[in-house]
């Protein structure tokens, strides 16, 4: 039986990466000059802005839907892994992307008892 406190804590934590990816993806889809400049700075073509933004939005939506949350978390983690690699290659801190991934998986683990059974944390 899943406690309501765990479920709600998981939902609140899960909302953070969803909101971040939706905001970032929305800015990319609107082809904000700041987003385009940022991608070009990291040697991504300006033409990739729409695709990257669309991925962010789709991954966030998949993660937010309980039936597809695990798939969304995997895709979100892959996307954030690319962000980590990009920042490392640019000699910048990848901490933000790592923290978002940790929050996403923690939130999912708290809201889904099946995931906690699959990856148990024991106190021995």
C-alpha positions, 0 to 999 in steps of 0.5 A: 500500500502506497502512503499518500505522503509518499505519493504527494511528495513524489508528485511535487518532486516530479513537477519540477523537471516537468516544468523545467523541460516544458519551459525550456522546450517552449522557449526552443519551439518558439525559437527564442534567440537566447536558446538558438544562441545557446545551442550555437555556442555549443556547436549545435546547428541553429536548425536543431532548435525545433527538434530539441525543444519538441523532444523536451516537451514530449519527454516531459509529457510522457514523464508526467503521465503515470502510464508512461512515466518510466519511459518518460524518465528514461528518455528524459535521462538520456536527454539530460545525459546529452546535456551533461556531455555538452557541458563537460565538453565545454569545460562547464559544470554539468551539475544542473542536468545531473540534479534534474535527473536525480529529482526526476528519478526520486520523484518517480520512485516516490510516486510509484511503489512498483519502481521502489520494489524493482530498486529496493533501498534497504536499511541493514 
